[in-house]
Amino acid sequence: MQAQFQHRPVLFEQTLSMLAVRAGGIYVDATFGRGGHAQGVLDRLGPDGRLIAIDRDPQAVAAARAINDARFSIDHAPFSELDAVLQAHQVVAIDGVLLDLGVSSPQLDDPARGFSFRHDGPLDMRMDPTRGVSAREWLLTADEAQIADVLKVHGEERAARPIARAIVARRLEAGEHAFLGTAELAALVAGVVRRRTGSAASGKDPATRTFQAIRILVNAELDEVAAVLQIATERLKPGGRLVVIAFHSLEDRIVKRFLAQESGRAGASSGDLPTASGLRGLPPPTDAQALAPARLRLLPRVLPDLAEAAANPRARSAVLRGAERLQGAA
């Protein structure tokens, strides 16, 4: 594999161990990023193995196209389009799917992408800048109630309503010049939070939850997760593995409850899970789904150890979950 990788993903060895790569298997890396996991999978595949990578970020796709390996391919698509990608590759069933959820380090580190509240840049936040509405476009059109709901549900922000009021007031004051950069939004949020608490949020930038919420909304991240989990499970061969790394509670809750439901665990209803578009949550399983035989066997959850958490701050909130497709499951 001829490529330069910028970072080693969190829980790298644990993730590849859980994926249990078979030499001749067909695998999907549905969140290529900069190829850290892809490199690990290719290192473990034999000459007849295959790795299909997906990423919605054009910069990640461009990086992947520099890889010179006949076993590897890259598709520009969100992972909710996994079914269409596999059809295009004439693949019916796969041996494993890997999802490394959330925003990638290169996206965070580039101010021009608009994800970071620490460095000023255009207020965009789209993982795929060629599709959809930017964060700024949404902020300039959403009403106060919509903004407050998104901040509360997707960011778990206690000051959601006063922040929403301040955003609308700023919009009325500045008009088309409002929120041209991330620094303006971050400063506005920090001002609201500090007025309410009397100080900065302890150990966390006051804008963290607001930026998370808007980013999730703009990219429909929770809907994407819910869709790909279902598709991946249906496409797995018996014994195939579904492996997911999540970095915040909203993603992890969807993954946890989906895996619990598909493994036959009681009380796995997902009705209270928020989505990126509806804010009302995913529908609970139907009676037929609740009575259906289990399709997955849960694998033990993995958390980063103290050494990894100390070496890589991003690893501190990581949760690695996985499951194996059962033999004979419909």
C-alpha positions in Angstrom: 0.0 0.0 0.0 1.8 3.1 -1.2 0.4 6.0 0.8 1.5 8.3 3.6 -0.9 8.1 6.6 -1.1 11.2 8.9 -2.2 9.6 12.1 -2.9 6.2 13.7 -6.6 5.8 14.5 -7.8 5.3 18.1 -8.2 1.7 19.3 -6.3 0.6 16.1 -5.2 -2.9 17.1 -8.4 -3.6 19.1 -10.5 -2.5 16.1 -8.7 -4.8 13.7 -8.8 -7.7 16.2 -12.6 -7.3 16.5 -13.0 -7.1 12.7 -11.1 -10.5 12.5 -9.9 -10.0 8.9 -10.0 -13.2 6.8 -7.2 -13.4 4.2 -9.7 -13.9 1.3 -12.5 -11.8 2.6 -14.4 -8.8 1.3 -14.5 -5.8 3.7 -15.9 -2.4 3.7 -14.2 0.6 5.4 -17.2 2.9 5.4 -15.3 5.9 6.8 -12.0 6.0 5.1 -10.7 9.3 6.5 -7.0 9.2 5.8 -6.7 5.4 5.6 -5.3 4.3 8.9 -7.8 1.5 9.3 -7.7 0.7 5.6 -3.9 0.2 5.9 -4.4 -2.2 8.7 -7.1 -4.2 6.8 -5.0 -4.4 3.7 -2.0 -5.6 5.7 -4.1 -8.5 6.9 -5.7 -9.4 3.7 -4.3 -12.0 1.3 -3.8 -11.5 -2.5 -7.4 -12.6 -3.1 -8.9 -10.3 -0.5 -10.8 -7.1 -1.2 -11.4 -3.8 0.6 -14.1 -1.4 -0.6 -13.7 2.1 1.0 -16.4 4.8 1.2 -16.1 8.4 2.3 -18.4 11.4 1.7 -15.5 13.9 2.0 -13.9 14.7 -1.4 -10.5 15.3 0.2 -10.5 11.9 1.8 -11.5 10.3 -1.6 -8.6 12.2 -3.3 -6.2 10.8 -0.7 -7.5 7.3 -1.2 -7.0 7.5 -5.0 -3.3 7.7 -4.4 -3.3 4.1 -3.1 -1.9 1.7 -5.6 -3.3 -1.7 -4.6 -5.5 -3.9 -6.8 -7.4 -5.1 -3.8 -8.6 -1.6 -2.9 -11.2 0.7 -4.3 -12.8 4.0 -3.1 -16.3 5.4 -3.6 -17.4 9.0 -2.9 -20.6 8.4 -1.0 -22.2 8.7 2.4 -22.3 5.4 4.2 -26.1 5.3 4.0 -25.5 4.5 0.3 -23.6 1.3 1.2 -26.2 -0.8 -0.6 -25.8 1.1 -3.9 -22.0 1.0 -3.6 -22.0 -2.8 -3.1 -24.4 -3.2 -6.1 -22.1 -1.1 -8.3 -19.2 -3.4 -7.3 -21.4 -6.5 -7.9 -20.9 -7.6 -4.3 -23.7 -9.5 -2.7 -22.3 -10.3 0.8 -19.3 -9.1 2.8 -17.1 -10.4 5.6 -17.0 -7.2 7.6 -17.9 -3.5 7.9 -16.0 -0.9 9.8 -17.4 2.5 10.9 -15.3 5.1 12.6 -18.0 7.7 13.3 -17.9 11.4 13.7 -15.6 14.1 12.4 -12.1 13.2 11.3 -8.9 14.8 12.5 -8.1 16.3 9.1 -11.5 17.9 9.0 -11.1 19.4 12.5 -7.5 20.6 11.8 -8.4 22.5 8.6 -10.0 25.9 9.5 -11.4 26.2 6.0 -13.8 23.3 6.7 -15.5 25.2 9.4 -15.6 22.4 12.0 -13.3 24.0 14.6 -14.3 26.7 17.1 -10.6 27.2 18.0 -9.5 28.6 14.6 -11.6 31.0 12.5 -12.8 29.8 9.1 -16.0 29.8 7.0 -18.9 28.4 8.9 -19.5 25.4 6.7 -19.2 22.1 8.7 -20.3 19.9 5.8 -18.4 16.6 5.5 -19.2 16.8 1.8 -19.1 20.4 0.7 -20.6 19.5 -2.7 -23.9 18.5 -1.2 -26.5 20.0 1.1 -26.7 23.2 3.2 -23.8 24.7 5.1 -24.0 25.5 8.8 -24.2 29.2 8.1 -27.0 28.8 5.5 -29.0 26.9 8.1 -28.4 29.4 10.9 -29.5 32.2 8.6 -32.9 30.5 7.8 -33.9 28.4 10.8 -36.3 30.0 13.3 -35.5 30.3 17.0 -37.4 27.3 18.1 -35.7 25.1 15.5 -32.3 26.2 16.5 -33.0 25.7 20.2 -34.4 22.2 19.6 -31.3 21.2 17.6 -28.9 22.5 20.2 -30.8 20.7 23.0 -31.3 17.4 21.2 -28.1 17.0 19.3 -25.8 19.0 21.6 -27.4 18.3 24.9 -26.9 22.0 25.5 -28.5 23.4 28.7 -28.4 27.0 27.4 -30.0 26.0 24.1 -32.8 28.6 24.2 -30.8 31.7 25.2 -28.1 30.7 22.6 -30.9 30.4 20.0 -32.2 33.8 21.0 -28.8 35.3 20.7 -28.2 33.8 17.3 -31.5 35.2 16.0 -30.7 38.6 17.5 -27.3 38.7 15.8 -28.9 37.7 12.5 -31.3 40.6 12.7 -28.5 43.0 13.7 -25.9 42.0 11.0 -28.1 40.7 8.2 -26.2 39.1 5.4 -22.9 39.8 7.3 -23.9 37.6 10.2 -21.8 34.5 11.0 -19.3 34.8 8.2 -16.8 32.8 10.3 -16.6 30.2 13.1 -15.0 32.6 15.5 -18.1 34.8 15.5 -20.4 32.0 16.4 -18.0 30.6 19.0 -17.7 34.0 20.7 -21.5 34.5 20.7 -22.1 31.1 22.4 -19.3 31.7 24.9 -20.8 35.0 25.9 -24.2 33.5 26.5 -22.8 30.5 28.5 -20.5 32.7 30.6 -23.4 35.1 31.4 -25.4 32.2 32.6 -22.7 30.5 34.6 -20.5 33.4 35.6 -17.4 31.6 34.1 -16.2 29.5 31.3 -17.4 25.9 31.1 -15.1 23.8 33.2 -12.6 21.7 31.1 -14.6 22.3 27.8 -14.9 25.2 25.4 -18.4 26.8 25.8 -19.0 26.4 22.1 -18.4 22.6 22.0 -22.0 21.5 22.3 -23.3 24.0 19.9 -20.8 23.2 17.2 -21.5 19.5 17.7 -25.2 20.0 17.4 -25.1 22.0 14.2 -22.5 19.7 12.7 -24.7 16.7 13.4 -27.7 18.4 11.9 -26.0 19.7 8.7 -24.5 16.2 8.0 -27.6 14.2 9.1 -25.1 12.1 11.1 -27.5 10.2 13.3 -29.8 9.3 10.4 -26.7 8.1 8.5 -25.7 5.8 11.4 -29.2 4.3 11.7 -29.3 3.6 8.0 -25.9 2.0 7.6 -26.3 -0.3 10.6 -29.3 -1.9 9.0 -27.7 -2.2 5.6 -24.5 -3.6 6.9 -26.2 -6.3 9.0 -28.3 -7.4 6.0 -25.1 -7.6 3.8 -22.9 -9.6 6.2 -22.1 -13.2 5.6 -22.6 -15.7 8.5 -19.6 -15.1 10.8 -19.0 -11.6 9.3 -18.4 -8.7 11.7 -19.9 -5.3 12.1 -17.5 -3.0 14.1 -18.2 0.6 15.2 -16.2 3.3 16.9 -18.3 6.1 18.4 -17.2 9.2 20.1 -20.2 10.8 21.7 -23.3 9.5 23.5 -25.9 10.1 20.8 -24.1 7.9 18.2 -23.1 5.3 20.7 -26.7 5.0 22.0 -28.0 4.3 18.5 -25.3 1.7 18.0 -25.8 0.1 21.4 -29.5 -0.3 21.0 -29.4 -1.5 17.4 -26.9 -4.2 18.4 -29.0 -5.1 21.4 -32.1 -5.4 19.4 -30.5 -7.5 16.7 -29.0 -9.8 19.2 -32.4 -10.5 20.8 -31.9 -8.5 23.9 -35.1 -7.4 25.6 -35.9 -3.7 26.0 -34.0 -2.6 22.9 -36.6 -0.2 21.6 -35.0 2.8 19.9 -38.0 5.1 20.1 -36.4 7.8 22.1 -33.3 8.1 19.9 -32.9 11.5 18.2 -32.3 11.8 14.5 -30.7 14.5 12.5 -33.8 15.6 10.6 -36.9 14.8 12.6 -35.9 15.4 16.2 -38.6 12.9 17.3 -36.5 9.7 17.3 -36.2 6.5 15.4 -39.4 4.4 15.3 -39.6 1.5 17.8 -39.4 -2.0 16.3 -42.6 -3.5 15.0 -44.1 -6.6 16.6 -42.6 -8.7 13.8 -39.1 -7.3 14.4 -39.4 -7.7 18.1 -40.3 -11.4 17.6 -37.8 -12.1 14.8 -34.8 -14.4 15.7 -31.5 -12.7 16.5 -29.3 -11.9 13.6 -26.2 -10.9 15.6 -24.0 -12.1 18.4 -22.7 -9.3 20.6 -18.9 -8.9 21.0 -17.4 -7.4 24.2 -17.2 -3.7 24.3 -13.8 -2.1 24.3 -12.7 1.2 25.8 -9.3 2.9 25.5 -6.8 2.2 28.2 -5.1 4.9 30.3 -2.0 4.9 28.1 -3.9 5.5 24.8 -6.2 8.1 26.4 -3.1 10.0 27.7 -1.3 9.8 24.3 -4.3 10.8 22.2 -7.0 13.1 23.8 -9.5 12.2 21.1 -9.4 8.6 22.3 -10.8 9.4 25.7 -14.4 9.3 24.6 -14.1 6.4 22.1 -16.3 3.3 22.5 -15.7 0.3 20.3 -18.6 -2.0 19.8 -19.1 -5.0 17.5 -21.2 -8.0 16.6 -21.0 -11.1 14.5 -23.6 -12.3 12.0 -25.2 -15.5 13.2 -25.4 -18.7 11.0 -28.7 -19.2 9.4 -30.1 -15.7 10.4 -32.6 -14.3 7.9 
